[in-house]
Amino acid sequence: MKIIKVLGSGCKKCLETAELVQAVADEKGVAIKIEKVTEMAQIMAYDVMSTPAVVVDEKVVHKGSKPTRDKIAEWI
């Protein structure tokens, strides 16, 4: 099971990113665990300055905008 973290303050784009990641995983039939990280200290520990950001298995794969469905499919 992949662990996917969505880093962000809880803004609309952050929430939409988490929902989109879950939707793509469901479409592909892949079991994932989504963690929403909202604490700035934790976000900055990933060297992320703009959100939303996505971390897959502890590797930052995207930051600064809502990722596309195709990009998410590549990570999953």
All heavy atoms as TSV, in Angstrom:
chain	resi	resn	atom	element	x	y	z
A	1	MET	N	N	0.846	-1.176	0.000
A	1	MET	CA	C	0.000	0.000	0.000
A	1	MET	C	C	0.892	1.240	0.000
A	1	MET	O	O	1.801	1.367	0.809
A	1	MET	CB	C	-0.897	0.001	1.239
A	1	MET	CG	C	-1.684	1.280	1.384
A	1	MET	SD	S	-2.752	1.376	2.840
A	1	MET	CE	C	-3.873	0.055	2.530
A	2	LYS	N	N	0.609	2.128	-0.930
A	2	LYS	CA	C	1.351	3.384	-0.990
A	2	LYS	C	C	0.803	4.359	0.036
A	2	LYS	O	O	-0.398	4.428	0.246
A	2	LYS	CB	C	1.241	4.016	-2.371
A	2	LYS	CG	C	2.066	3.340	-3.430
A	2	LYS	CD	C	2.084	4.192	-4.684
A	2	LYS	CE	C	2.934	3.578	-5.748
A	2	LYS	NZ	N	4.351	3.714	-5.510
A	3	ILE	N	N	1.702	5.104	0.648
A	3	ILE	CA	C	1.302	6.173	1.554
A	3	ILE	C	C	1.526	7.490	0.825
A	3	ILE	O	O	2.640	7.781	0.382
A	3	ILE	CB	C	2.109	6.135	2.860
A	3	ILE	CG1	C	1.804	4.835	3.596
A	3	ILE	CG2	C	1.783	7.350	3.716
A	3	ILE	CD1	C	2.633	4.615	4.836
A	4	ILE	N	N	0.457	8.229	0.663
A	4	ILE	CA	C	0.511	9.500	-0.051
A	4	ILE	C	C	0.113	10.606	0.907
A	4	ILE	O	O	-0.938	10.544	1.539
A	4	ILE	CB	C	-0.409	9.477	-1.280
A	4	ILE	CG1	C	0.047	8.364	-2.232
A	4	ILE	CG2	C	-0.411	10.841	-1.970
A	4	ILE	CD1	C	-0.797	8.190	-3.469
A	5	LYS	N	N	0.981	11.605	1.008
A	5	LYS	CA	C	0.711	12.742	1.886
A	5	LYS	C	C	0.408	13.957	1.030
A	5	LYS	O	O	1.105	14.212	0.039
A	5	LYS	CB	C	1.912	13.038	2.789
A	5	LYS	CG	C	2.231	11.902	3.742
A	5	LYS	CD	C	3.427	12.233	4.601
A	5	LYS	CE	C	3.769	11.057	5.512
A	5	LYS	NZ	N	4.929	11.343	6.344
A	6	VAL	N	N	-0.633	14.675	1.416
A	6	VAL	CA	C	-0.948	15.944	0.776
A	6	VAL	C	C	-0.585	17.026	1.781
A	6	VAL	O	O	-1.146	17.083	2.882
A	6	VAL	CB	C	-2.431	16.024	0.370
A	6	VAL	CG1	C	-2.740	17.389	-0.234
A	6	VAL	CG2	C	-2.771	14.920	-0.626
A	7	LEU	N	N	0.388	17.846	1.409
A	7	LEU	CA	C	0.863	18.899	2.294
A	7	LEU	C	C	0.163	20.205	1.943
A	7	LEU	O	O	0.115	20.593	0.782
A	7	LEU	CB	C	2.375	19.098	2.135
A	7	LEU	CG	C	3.272	17.855	2.129
A	7	LEU	CD1	C	4.720	18.264	1.978
A	7	LEU	CD2	C	3.078	17.029	3.380
A	8	GLY	N	N	-0.379	20.867	2.954
A	8	GLY	CA	C	-1.021	22.147	2.721
A	8	GLY	C	C	-1.787	22.619	3.933
A	8	GLY	O	O	-1.999	21.879	4.887
A	9	SER	N	N	-2.227	23.849	3.846
A	9	SER	CA	C	-2.887	24.494	4.983
A	9	SER	C	C	-4.334	24.050	5.185
A	9	SER	O	O	-4.960	24.423	6.165
A	9	SER	CB	C	-2.854	26.010	4.783
A	9	SER	OG	O	-3.588	26.343	3.618
A	10	GLY	N	N	-4.852	23.283	4.245
A	10	GLY	CA	C	-6.260	22.903	4.307
A	10	GLY	C	C	-7.095	23.741	3.358
A	10	GLY	O	O	-8.316	23.745	3.419
A	11	CYS	N	N	-6.435	24.446	2.455
A	11	CYS	CA	C	-7.123	25.297	1.483
A	11	CYS	C	C	-7.904	24.439	0.487
A	11	CYS	O	O	-7.763	23.219	0.441
A	11	CYS	CB	C	-6.117	26.179	0.745
A	11	CYS	SG	S	-4.973	25.248	-0.300
A	12	LYS	N	N	-8.700	25.094	-0.328
A	12	LYS	CA	C	-9.546	24.392	-1.296
A	12	LYS	C	C	-8.715	23.527	-2.248
A	12	LYS	O	O	-9.072	22.382	-2.507
A	12	LYS	CB	C	-10.377	25.405	-2.081
A	12	LYS	CG	C	-11.336	24.769	-3.043
A	12	LYS	CD	C	-12.196	25.799	-3.766
A	12	LYS	CE	C	-13.124	25.085	-4.731
A	12	LYS	NZ	N	-13.905	25.990	-5.533
A	13	LYS	N	N	-7.607	24.067	-2.763
A	13	LYS	CA	C	-6.772	23.291	-3.687
A	13	LYS	C	C	-6.159	22.073	-3.009
A	13	LYS	O	O	-6.005	21.024	-3.627
A	13	LYS	CB	C	-5.665	24.165	-4.278
A	13	LYS	CG	C	-6.163	25.134	-5.318
A	13	LYS	CD	C	-5.009	25.889	-5.941
A	13	LYS	CE	C	-5.535	26.884	-6.968
A	13	LYS	NZ	N	-4.467	27.650	-7.587
A	14	CYS	N	N	-5.828	22.200	-1.731
A	14	CYS	CA	C	-5.261	21.072	-0.987
A	14	CYS	C	C	-6.300	19.965	-0.826
A	14	CYS	O	O	-6.005	18.786	-1.022
A	14	CYS	CB	C	-4.759	21.531	0.380
A	14	CYS	SG	S	-3.446	22.761	0.284
A	15	LEU	N	N	-7.509	20.354	-0.472
A	15	LEU	CA	C	-8.588	19.375	-0.305
A	15	LEU	C	C	-8.928	18.716	-1.642
A	15	LEU	O	O	-9.127	17.496	-1.709
A	15	LEU	CB	C	-9.822	20.048	0.292
A	15	LEU	CG	C	-9.641	20.634	1.696
A	15	LEU	CD1	C	-10.903	21.395	2.121
A	15	LEU	CD2	C	-9.316	19.549	2.704
A	16	GLU	N	N	-8.975	19.516	-2.709
A	16	GLU	CA	C	-9.258	18.961	-4.038
A	16	GLU	C	C	-8.161	17.999	-4.471
A	16	GLU	O	O	-8.444	16.979	-5.100
A	16	GLU	CB	C	-9.394	20.085	-5.059
A	16	GLU	CG	C	-10.660	20.897	-4.899
A	16	GLU	CD	C	-10.711	22.114	-5.816
A	16	GLU	OE1	O	-9.690	22.440	-6.475
A	16	GLU	OE2	O	-11.784	22.747	-5.868
A	17	THR	N	N	-6.917	18.302	-4.127
A	17	THR	CA	C	-5.802	17.414	-4.466
A	17	THR	C	C	-5.967	16.064	-3.776
A	17	THR	O	O	-5.828	15.018	-4.414
A	17	THR	CB	C	-4.452	18.062	-4.083
A	17	THR	OG1	O	-4.285	19.257	-4.856
A	17	THR	CG2	C	-3.287	17.121	-4.334
A	18	ALA	N	N	-6.295	16.069	-2.504
A	18	ALA	CA	C	-6.484	14.817	-1.761
A	18	ALA	C	C	-7.641	14.009	-2.357
A	18	ALA	O	O	-7.528	12.788	-2.525
A	18	ALA	CB	C	-6.748	15.115	-0.286
A	19	GLU	N	N	-8.728	14.680	-2.700
A	19	GLU	CA	C	-9.878	13.994	-3.298
A	19	GLU	C	C	-9.524	13.408	-4.657
A	19	GLU	O	O	-9.914	12.279	-4.980
A	19	GLU	CB	C	-11.058	14.961	-3.433
A	19	GLU	CG	C	-11.658	15.362	-2.103
A	19	GLU	CD	C	-12.664	16.500	-2.229
A	19	GLU	OE1	O	-12.944	16.969	-3.355
A	19	GLU	OE2	O	-13.183	16.927	-1.171
A	20	LEU	N	N	-8.770	14.156	-5.458
A	20	LEU	CA	C	-8.377	13.689	-6.785
A	20	LEU	C	C	-7.433	12.488	-6.695
A	20	LEU	O	O	-7.577	11.520	-7.449
A	20	LEU	CB	C	-7.727	14.829	-7.567
A	20	LEU	CG	C	-7.409	14.571	-9.033
A	20	LEU	CD1	C	-8.657	14.169	-9.810
A	20	LEU	CD2	C	-6.778	15.810	-9.654
A	21	VAL	N	N	-6.498	12.533	-5.764
A	21	VAL	CA	C	-5.585	11.399	-5.569
A	21	VAL	C	C	-6.378	10.147	-5.212
A	21	VAL	O	O	-6.163	9.066	-5.774
A	21	VAL	CB	C	-4.526	11.714	-4.484
A	21	VAL	CG1	C	-3.768	10.458	-4.086
A	21	VAL	CG2	C	-3.564	12.788	-4.967
A	22	GLN	N	N	-7.340	10.274	-4.303
A	22	GLN	CA	C	-8.151	9.127	-3.908
A	22	GLN	C	C	-8.983	8.618	-5.083
A	22	GLN	O	O	-9.099	7.411	-5.299
A	22	GLN	CB	C	-9.072	9.498	-2.739
A	22	GLN	CG	C	-9.829	8.302	-2.167
A	22	GLN	CD	C	-8.909	7.259	-1.554
A	22	GLN	OE1	O	-8.230	7.536	-0.577
A	22	GLN	NE2	N	-8.869	6.059	-2.119
A	23	ALA	N	N	-9.549	9.526	-5.870
A	23	ALA	CA	C	-10.373	9.132	-7.024
A	23	ALA	C	C	-9.550	8.358	-8.051
A	23	ALA	O	O	-10.001	7.330	-8.564
A	23	ALA	CB	C	-11.007	10.365	-7.657
A	24	VAL	N	N	-8.351	8.824	-8.345
A	24	VAL	CA	C	-7.492	8.138	-9.316
A	24	VAL	C	C	-7.092	6.764	-8.789
A	24	VAL	O	O	-7.117	5.775	-9.530
A	24	VAL	CB	C	-6.247	8.993	-9.666
A	24	VAL	CG1	C	-5.253	8.201	-10.505
A	24	VAL	CG2	C	-6.663	10.266	-10.391
A	25	ALA	N	N	-6.763	6.674	-7.523
A	25	ALA	CA	C	-6.399	5.380	-6.931
A	25	ALA	C	C	-7.575	4.410	-7.006
A	25	ALA	O	O	-7.404	3.235	-7.342
A	25	ALA	CB	C	-5.958	5.565	-5.485
A	26	ASP	N	N	-8.774	4.907	-6.706
A	26	ASP	CA	C	-9.964	4.057	-6.776
A	26	ASP	C	C	-10.206	3.565	-8.200
A	26	ASP	O	O	-10.513	2.388	-8.411
A	26	ASP	CB	C	-11.199	4.814	-6.266
A	26	ASP	CG	C	-11.163	5.071	-4.768
A	26	ASP	OD1	O	-10.332	4.456	-4.062
A	26	ASP	OD2	O	-11.967	5.909	-4.301
A	27	GLU	N	N	-10.045	4.459	-9.182
A	27	GLU	CA	C	-10.232	4.080	-10.592
A	27	GLU	C	C	-9.251	3.001	-11.015
A	27	GLU	O	O	-9.584	2.112	-11.791
A	27	GLU	CB	C	-10.036	5.300	-11.500
A	27	GLU	CG	C	-11.164	6.297	-11.440
A	27	GLU	CD	C	-10.834	7.604	-12.159
A	27	GLU	OE1	O	-9.801	7.677	-12.871
A	27	GLU	OE2	O	-11.621	8.556	-12.006
A	28	LYS	N	N	-8.023	3.098	-10.507
A	28	LYS	CA	C	-6.985	2.122	-10.871
A	28	LYS	C	C	-7.034	0.860	-10.003
A	28	LYS	O	O	-6.303	-0.084	-10.247
A	28	LYS	CB	C	-5.609	2.769	-10.776
A	28	LYS	CG	C	-5.395	3.872	-11.812
A	28	LYS	CD	C	-4.033	4.513	-11.704
A	28	LYS	CE	C	-2.909	3.616	-12.046
A	28	LYS	NZ	N	-2.365	3.658	-13.379
A	29	GLY	N	N	-7.859	0.877	-8.972
A	29	GLY	CA	C	-7.958	-0.269	-8.083
A	29	GLY	C	C	-6.740	-0.441	-7.192
A	29	GLY	O	O	-6.382	-1.557	-6.818
A	30	VAL	N	N	-6.095	0.663	-6.842
A	30	VAL	CA	C	-4.883	0.630	-6.026
A	30	VAL	C	C	-5.223	1.097	-4.610
A	30	VAL	O	O	-5.852	2.135	-4.426
A	30	VAL	CB	C	-3.792	1.547	-6.645
A	30	VAL	CG1	C	-2.570	1.596	-5.746
A	30	VAL	CG2	C	-3.434	1.090	-8.037
A	31	ALA	N	N	-4.795	0.329	-3.640
A	31	ALA	CA	C	-5.025	0.695	-2.243
A	31	ALA	C	C	-3.964	1.707	-1.821
A	31	ALA	O	O	-2.763	1.471	-1.994
A	31	ALA	CB	C	-4.950	-0.531	-1.348
A	32	ILE	N	N	-4.417	2.839	-1.307
A	32	ILE	CA	C	-3.501	3.867	-0.814
A	32	ILE	C	C	-3.981	4.347	0.545
A	32	ILE	O	O	-5.130	4.129	0.924
A	32	ILE	CB	C	-3.401	5.075	-1.775
A	32	ILE	CG1	C	-4.760	5.798	-1.883
A	32	ILE	CG2	C	-2.869	4.670	-3.126
A	32	ILE	CD1	C	-4.686	7.139	-2.572
A	33	LYS	N	N	-3.080	5.003	1.237
A	33	LYS	CA	C	-3.441	5.671	2.481
A	33	LYS	C	C	-3.074	7.138	2.297
A	33	LYS	O	O	-1.927	7.457	1.981
A	33	LYS	CB	C	-2.668	5.084	3.658
A	33	LYS	CG	C	-2.983	5.788	4.969
A	33	LYS	CD	C	-2.193	5.197	6.122
A	33	LYS	CE	C	-2.534	5.966	7.394
A	33	LYS	NZ	N	-1.708	5.552	8.504
A	34	ILE	N	N	-4.058	8.014	2.456
A	34	ILE	CA	C	-3.811	9.446	2.309
A	34	ILE	C	C	-3.685	10.069	3.688
A	34	ILE	O	O	-4.522	9.836	4.550
A	34	ILE	CB	C	-4.936	10.142	1.524
A	34	ILE	CG1	C	-4.929	9.677	0.078
A	34	ILE	CG2	C	-4.779	11.656	1.584
A	34	ILE	CD1	C	-5.906	10.399	-0.805
A	35	GLU	N	N	-2.630	10.848	3.841
A	35	GLU	CA	C	-2.434	11.615	5.070
A	35	GLU	C	C	-2.406	13.083	4.692
A	35	GLU	O	O	-1.680	13.468	3.768
A	35	GLU	CB	C	-1.123	11.223	5.751
A	35	GLU	CG	C	-1.084	9.790	6.227
A	35	GLU	CD	C	0.256	9.415	6.846
A	35	GLU	OE1	O	1.110	10.300	7.059
A	35	GLU	OE2	O	0.451	8.224	7.107
A	36	LYS	N	N	-3.189	13.887	5.386
A	36	LYS	CA	C	-3.189	15.322	5.154
A	36	LYS	C	C	-2.298	15.976	6.205
A	36	LYS	O	O	-2.555	15.844	7.393
A	36	LYS	CB	C	-4.607	15.878	5.217
A	36	LYS	CG	C	-5.493	15.312	4.130
A	36	LYS	CD	C	-6.920	15.780	4.277
A	36	LYS	CE	C	-7.800	15.063	3.276
A	36	LYS	NZ	N	-9.207	15.281	3.535
A	37	VAL	N	N	-1.265	16.641	5.750
A	37	VAL	CA	C	-0.306	17.289	6.647
A	37	VAL	C	C	-0.553	18.793	6.577
A	37	VAL	O	O	-0.394	19.403	5.516
A	37	VAL	CB	C	1.146	16.958	6.241
A	37	VAL	CG1	C	2.134	17.664	7.152
A	37	VAL	CG2	C	1.371	15.449	6.262
A	38	THR	N	N	-0.944	19.382	7.707
A	38	THR	CA	C	-1.281	20.802	7.724
A	38	THR	C	C	-0.348	21.642	8.597
A	38	THR	O	O	-0.395	22.862	8.516
A	38	THR	CB	C	-2.730	21.009	8.209
A	38	THR	OG1	O	-2.874	20.435	9.506
A	38	THR	CG2	C	-3.722	20.362	7.247
A	39	GLU	N	N	0.481	21.009	9.400
A	39	GLU	CA	C	1.381	21.754	10.278
A	39	GLU	C	C	2.585	22.273	9.493
A	39	GLU	O	O	3.271	21.511	8.825
A	39	GLU	CB	C	1.855	20.870	11.433
A	39	GLU	CG	C	0.740	20.526	12.401
A	39	GLU	CD	C	1.247	19.764	13.600
A	39	GLU	OE1	O	2.409	19.979	14.001
A	39	GLU	OE2	O	0.482	18.952	14.124
A	40	MET	N	N	2.807	23.584	9.578
A	40	MET	CA	C	3.857	24.224	8.793
A	40	MET	C	C	5.246	23.634	9.052
A	40	MET	O	O	6.033	23.487	8.113
A	40	MET	CB	C	3.880	25.726	9.054
A	40	MET	CG	C	2.919	26.474	8.176
A	40	MET	SD	S	3.023	25.868	6.496
A	40	MET	CE	C	3.019	27.362	5.608
A	41	ALA	N	N	5.545	23.285	10.280
A	41	ALA	CA	C	6.857	22.713	10.595
A	41	ALA	C	C	7.067	21.408	9.833
A	41	ALA	O	O	8.156	21.150	9.300
A	41	ALA	CB	C	7.000	22.495	12.093
A	42	GLN	N	N	6.037	20.580	9.759
A	42	GLN	CA	C	6.136	19.313	9.032
A	42	GLN	C	C	6.252	19.560	7.531
A	42	GLN	O	O	7.016	18.879	6.841
A	42	GLN	CB	C	4.920	18.436	9.319
A	42	GLN	CG	C	4.893	17.867	10.718
A	42	GLN	CD	C	3.658	17.021	10.956
A	42	GLN	OE1	O	2.587	17.310	10.436
A	42	GLN	NE2	N	3.817	15.977	11.744
A	43	ILE	N	N	5.493	20.528	7.029
A	43	ILE	CA	C	5.546	20.845	5.600
A	43	ILE	C	C	6.950	21.346	5.236
A	43	ILE	O	O	7.539	20.910	4.240
A	43	ILE	CB	C	4.468	21.884	5.235
A	43	ILE	CG1	C	3.069	21.256	5.387
A	43	ILE	CG2	C	4.679	22.414	3.818
A	43	ILE	CD1	C	1.924	22.241	5.293
A	44	MET	N	N	7.487	22.234	6.046
A	44	MET	CA	C	8.810	22.787	5.761
A	44	MET	C	C	9.914	21.743	5.886
A	44	MET	O	O	10.959	21.861	5.249
A	44	MET	CB	C	9.068	23.992	6.651
A	44	MET	CG	C	8.168	25.169	6.278
A	44	MET	SD	S	8.397	26.606	7.308
A	44	MET	CE	C	9.949	27.205	6.673
A	45	ALA	N	N	9.677	20.698	6.666
A	45	ALA	CA	C	10.658	19.616	6.787
A	45	ALA	C	C	10.864	18.902	5.451
A	45	ALA	O	O	11.907	18.294	5.216
A	45	ALA	CB	C	10.220	18.623	7.862
A	46	TYR	N	N	9.870	18.988	4.571
A	46	TYR	CA	C	9.983	18.410	3.226
A	46	TYR	C	C	10.570	19.422	2.237
A	46	TYR	O	O	10.596	19.167	1.041
A	46	TYR	CB	C	8.612	17.945	2.724
A	46	TYR	CG	C	8.128	16.682	3.372
A	46	TYR	CD1	C	7.216	16.717	4.417
A	46	TYR	CD2	C	8.571	15.429	2.940
A	46	TYR	CE1	C	6.752	15.552	5.017
A	46	TYR	CE2	C	8.123	14.260	3.526
A	46	TYR	CZ	C	7.215	14.333	4.565
A	46	TYR	OH	O	6.763	13.177	5.151
A	47	ASP	N	N	10.994	20.583	2.736
A	47	ASP	CA	C	11.554	21.652	1.905
A	47	ASP	C	C	10.522	22.158	0.896
A	47	ASP	O	O	10.846	22.449	-0.251
A	47	ASP	CB	C	12.829	21.185	1.194
A	47	ASP	CG	C	13.683	22.355	0.739
A	47	ASP	OD1	O	13.598	23.434	1.367
A	47	ASP	OD2	O	14.410	22.198	-0.257
A	48	VAL	N	N	9.278	22.240	1.346
A	48	VAL	CA	C	8.180	22.726	0.515
A	48	VAL	C	C	7.804	24.124	0.977
A	48	VAL	O	O	7.524	24.347	2.148
A	48	VAL	CB	C	6.957	21.777	0.619
A	48	VAL	CG1	C	5.731	22.389	-0.028
A	48	VAL	CG2	C	7.284	20.432	-0.018
A	49	MET	N	N	7.808	25.064	0.047
A	49	MET	CA	C	7.452	26.440	0.369
A	49	MET	C	C	6.121	26.855	-0.240
A	49	MET	O	O	5.545	27.860	0.143
A	49	MET	CB	C	8.554	27.390	-0.118
A	49	MET	CG	C	9.905	27.107	0.524
A	49	MET	SD	S	9.877	27.101	2.320
A	49	MET	CE	C	9.914	28.837	2.634
A	50	SER	N	N	5.622	26.103	-1.230
A	50	SER	CA	C	4.322	26.416	-1.827
A	50	SER	C	C	3.482	25.151	-1.886
A	50	SER	O	O	3.975	24.073	-2.201
A	50	SER	CB	C	4.499	27.032	-3.211
A	50	SER	OG	O	5.203	26.167	-4.065
A	51	THR	N	N	2.217	25.310	-1.556
A	51	THR	CA	C	1.316	24.165	-1.484
A	51	THR	C	C	0.167	24.351	-2.473
A	51	THR	O	O	-0.051	25.465	-2.944
A	51	THR	CB	C	0.748	24.026	-0.059
A	51	THR	OG1	O	0.024	25.205	0.274
A	51	THR	CG2	C	1.842	23.776	0.957
A	52	PRO	N	N	-0.542	23.298	-2.792
A	52	PRO	CA	C	-0.405	21.951	-2.241
A	52	PRO	C	C	0.837	21.238	-2.774
A	52	PRO	O	O	1.331	21.551	-3.844
A	52	PRO	CB	C	-1.680	21.236	-2.713
A	52	PRO	CG	C	-2.112	21.974	-3.935
A	52	PRO	CD	C	-1.663	23.389	-3.749
A	53	ALA	N	N	1.285	20.286	-1.993
A	53	ALA	CA	C	2.401	19.436	-2.396
A	53	ALA	C	C	1.992	17.984	-2.135
A	53	ALA	O	O	1.151	17.720	-1.280
A	53	ALA	CB	C	3.654	19.778	-1.607
A	54	VAL	N	N	2.580	17.087	-2.899
A	54	VAL	CA	C	2.260	15.668	-2.765
A	54	VAL	C	C	3.548	14.896	-2.500
A	54	VAL	O	O	4.549	15.091	-3.183
A	54	VAL	CB	C	1.560	15.127	-4.036
A	54	VAL	CG1	C	1.231	13.644	-3.888
A	54	VAL	CG2	C	0.300	15.931	-4.348
A	55	VAL	N	N	3.483	14.029	-1.499
A	55	VAL	CA	C	4.608	13.174	-1.132
A	55	VAL	C	C	4.159	11.726	-1.293
A	55	VAL	O	O	3.137	11.327	-0.733
A	55	VAL	CB	C	5.036	13.433	0.337
A	55	VAL	CG1	C	6.143	12.479	0.749
A	55	VAL	CG2	C	5.451	14.880	0.527
A	56	VAL	N	N	4.905	10.960	-2.083
A	56	VAL	CA	C	4.593	9.548	-2.282
A	56	VAL	C	C	5.747	8.736	-1.709
A	56	VAL	O	O	6.891	8.893	-2.143
A	56	VAL	CB	C	4.396	9.210	-3.779
A	56	VAL	CG1	C	4.130	7.720	-3.967
A	56	VAL	CG2	C	3.258	10.039	-4.365
A	57	ASP	N	N	5.428	7.900	-0.737
A	57	ASP	CA	C	6.445	7.070	-0.077
A	57	ASP	C	C	7.654	7.907	0.348
A	57	ASP	O	O	8.805	7.570	0.067
A	57	ASP	CB	C	6.859	5.906	-0.972
A	57	ASP	CG	C	5.707	4.937	-1.215
A	57	ASP	OD1	O	4.819	4.829	-0.339
A	57	ASP	OD2	O	5.683	4.283	-2.279
A	58	GLU	N	N	7.376	9.038	0.998
A	58	GLU	CA	C	8.362	9.953	1.572
A	58	GLU	C	C	9.207	10.704	0.543
A	58	GLU	O	O	10.254	11.256	0.876
A	58	GLU	CB	C	9.268	9.237	2.582
A	58	GLU	CG	C	8.527	8.795	3.830
A	58	GLU	CD	C	7.825	9.957	4.543
A	58	GLU	OE1	O	8.442	11.003	4.760
A	58	GLU	OE2	O	6.637	9.805	4.883
A	59	LYS	N	N	8.768	10.757	-0.718
A	59	LYS	CA	C	9.471	11.523	-1.747
A	59	LYS	C	C	8.514	12.588	-2.279
A	59	LYS	O	O	7.400	12.273	-2.706
A	59	LYS	CB	C	9.918	10.606	-2.887
A	59	LYS	CG	C	10.631	11.340	-3.983
A	59	LYS	CD	C	11.001	10.412	-5.123
A	59	LYS	CE	C	11.628	11.237	-6.239
A	59	LYS	NZ	N	11.662	10.505	-7.494
A	60	VAL	N	N	8.950	13.852	-2.268
A	60	VAL	CA	C	8.127	14.936	-2.804
A	60	VAL	C	C	8.088	14.779	-4.325
A	60	VAL	O	O	9.121	14.790	-4.995
A	60	VAL	CB	C	8.692	16.323	-2.432
A	60	VAL	CG1	C	7.863	17.428	-3.068
A	60	VAL	CG2	C	8.727	16.502	-0.919
A	61	VAL	N	N	6.871	14.601	-4.869
A	61	VAL	CA	C	6.724	14.414	-6.307
A	61	VAL	C	C	6.069	15.612	-6.992
A	61	VAL	O	O	6.101	15.722	-8.216
A	61	VAL	CB	C	5.933	13.119	-6.631
A	61	VAL	CG1	C	6.709	11.892	-6.197
A	61	VAL	CG2	C	4.552	13.152	-6.007
A	62	HIS	N	N	5.481	16.515	-6.199
A	62	HIS	CA	C	4.799	17.669	-6.786
A	62	HIS	C	C	4.641	18.754	-5.735
A	62	HIS	O	O	4.401	18.452	-4.569
A	62	HIS	CB	C	3.419	17.246	-7.301
A	62	HIS	CG	C	2.698	18.318	-8.046
A	62	HIS	ND1	N	2.907	18.552	-9.379
A	62	HIS	CD2	C	1.780	19.233	-7.642
A	62	HIS	CE1	C	2.148	19.570	-9.762
A	62	HIS	NE2	N	1.446	19.994	-8.729
A	63	LYS	N	N	4.747	20.020	-6.171
A	63	LYS	CA	C	4.493	21.117	-5.237
A	63	LYS	C	C	4.083	22.372	-5.987
A	63	LYS	O	O	4.481	22.576	-7.127
A	63	LYS	CB	C	5.688	21.384	-4.323
A	63	LYS	CG	C	7.005	21.652	-4.988
A	63	LYS	CD	C	8.107	21.753	-3.941
A	63	LYS	CE	C	9.470	21.724	-4.585
A	63	LYS	NZ	N	10.540	21.771	-3.610
A	64	GLY	N	N	3.248	23.169	-5.320
A	64	GLY	CA	C	2.896	24.480	-5.829
A	64	GLY	C	C	1.597	24.608	-6.590
A	64	GLY	O	O	1.165	25.709	-6.879
A	65	SER	N	N	0.960	23.491	-6.925
A	65	SER	CA	C	-0.305	23.557	-7.655
A	65	SER	C	C	-1.043	22.229	-7.526
A	65	SER	O	O	-0.485	21.247	-7.037
A	65	SER	CB	C	-0.062	23.854	-9.139
A	65	SER	OG	O	0.655	22.792	-9.738
A	66	LYS	N	N	-2.276	22.225	-7.990
A	66	LYS	CA	C	-3.044	20.981	-7.994
A	66	LYS	C	C	-2.549	20.129	-9.160
A	66	LYS	O	O	-2.530	20.593	-10.295
A	66	LYS	CB	C	-4.539	21.302	-8.141
A	66	LYS	CG	C	-5.429	20.115	-7.936
A	66	LYS	CD	C	-6.880	20.540	-7.834
A	66	LYS	CE	C	-7.522	20.496	-9.193
A	66	LYS	NZ	N	-8.962	20.754	-9.146
A	67	PRO	N	N	-2.108	18.904	-8.914
A	67	PRO	CA	C	-1.581	18.066	-9.993
A	67	PRO	C	C	-2.689	17.583	-10.930
A	67	PRO	O	O	-3.862	17.529	-10.558
A	67	PRO	CB	C	-0.943	16.887	-9.247
A	67	PRO	CG	C	-1.672	16.821	-7.950
A	67	PRO	CD	C	-2.051	18.231	-7.614
A	68	THR	N	N	-2.290	17.219	-12.130
A	68	THR	CA	C	-3.256	16.696	-13.101
A	68	THR	C	C	-3.550	15.232	-12.796
A	68	THR	O	O	-2.772	14.536	-12.144
A	68	THR	CB	C	-2.713	16.795	-14.536
A	68	THR	OG1	O	-1.560	15.949	-14.653
A	68	THR	CG2	C	-2.367	18.233	-14.902
A	69	ARG	N	N	-4.679	14.782	-13.308
A	69	ARG	CA	C	-5.081	13.382	-13.156
A	69	ARG	C	C	-4.011	12.451	-13.742
A	69	ARG	O	O	-3.688	11.409	-13.168
A	69	ARG	CB	C	-6.431	13.204	-13.858
A	69	ARG	CG	C	-7.056	11.862	-13.708
A	69	ARG	CD	C	-8.438	11.859	-14.339
A	69	ARG	NE	N	-9.398	12.536	-13.499
A	69	ARG	CZ	C	-10.090	11.946	-12.528
A	69	ARG	NH1	N	-9.908	10.675	-12.271
A	69	ARG	NH2	N	-10.957	12.635	-11.813
A	70	ASP	N	N	-3.445	12.821	-14.898
A	70	ASP	CA	C	-2.420	11.988	-15.543
A	70	ASP	C	C	-1.152	11.877	-14.688
A	70	ASP	O	O	-0.562	10.806	-14.588
A	70	ASP	CB	C	-2.057	12.546	-16.918
A	70	ASP	CG	C	-3.185	12.386	-17.926
A	70	ASP	OD1	O	-4.080	11.534	-17.710
A	70	ASP	OD2	O	-3.186	13.111	-18.944
A	71	LYS	N	N	-0.747	13.003	-14.081
A	71	LYS	CA	C	0.435	12.977	-13.206
A	71	LYS	C	C	0.207	12.050	-12.022
A	71	LYS	O	O	1.070	11.258	-11.650
A	71	LYS	CB	C	0.762	14.383	-12.705
A	71	LYS	CG	C	1.672	15.146	-13.589
A	71	LYS	CD	C	3.060	14.534	-13.512
A	71	LYS	CE	C	4.012	15.335	-14.353
A	71	LYS	NZ	N	5.154	14.555	-14.767
A	72	ILE	N	N	-0.972	12.167	-11.421
A	72	ILE	CA	C	-1.288	11.322	-10.263
A	72	ILE	C	C	-1.252	9.855	-10.655
A	72	ILE	O	O	-0.724	9.015	-9.921
A	72	ILE	CB	C	-2.655	11.719	-9.667
A	72	ILE	CG1	C	-2.584	13.139	-9.095
A	72	ILE	CG2	C	-3.089	10.716	-8.601
A	72	ILE	CD1	C	-3.924	13.731	-8.729
A	73	ALA	N	N	-1.792	9.536	-11.821
A	73	ALA	CA	C	-1.801	8.144	-12.296
A	73	ALA	C	C	-0.383	7.599	-12.423
A	73	ALA	O	O	-0.137	6.421	-12.141
A	73	ALA	CB	C	-2.553	8.055	-13.620
A	74	GLU	N	N	0.564	8.449	-12.832
A	74	GLU	CA	C	1.965	8.007	-12.949
A	74	GLU	C	C	2.530	7.647	-11.578
A	74	GLU	O	O	3.297	6.699	-11.455
A	74	GLU	CB	C	2.816	9.128	-13.548
A	74	GLU	CG	C	2.577	9.375	-15.020
A	74	GLU	CD	C	3.379	10.568	-15.523
A	74	GLU	OE1	O	4.391	10.949	-14.886
A	74	GLU	OE2	O	2.987	11.132	-16.561
A	75	TRP	N	N	2.172	8.415	-10.529
A	75	TRP	CA	C	2.710	8.152	-9.201
A	75	TRP	C	C	2.138	6.890	-8.593
A	75	TRP	O	O	2.779	6.246	-7.782
A	75	TRP	CB	C	2.421	9.322	-8.260
A	75	TRP	CG	C	2.850	10.650	-8.745
A	75	TRP	CD1	C	3.946	10.914	-9.540
A	75	TRP	CD2	C	2.232	11.889	-8.504
A	75	TRP	NE1	N	4.022	12.257	-9.794
A	75	TRP	CE2	C	2.979	12.886	-9.173
A	75	TRP	CE3	C	1.095	12.285	-7.775
A	75	TRP	CZ2	C	2.636	14.224	-9.125
A	75	TRP	CZ3	C	0.773	13.623	-7.726
A	75	TRP	CH2	C	1.531	14.584	-8.407
A	76	ILE	N	N	0.905	6.595	-8.947
A	76	ILE	CA	C	0.218	5.435	-8.360
A	76	ILE	C	C	0.511	4.237	-9.216
A	76	ILE	O	O	0.935	3.246	-8.906
A	76	ILE	CB	C	-1.302	5.681	-8.256
A	76	ILE	CG1	C	-1.570	6.846	-7.324
A	76	ILE	CG2	C	-2.026	4.433	-7.811
A	76	ILE	CD1	C	-2.997	7.284	-7.228
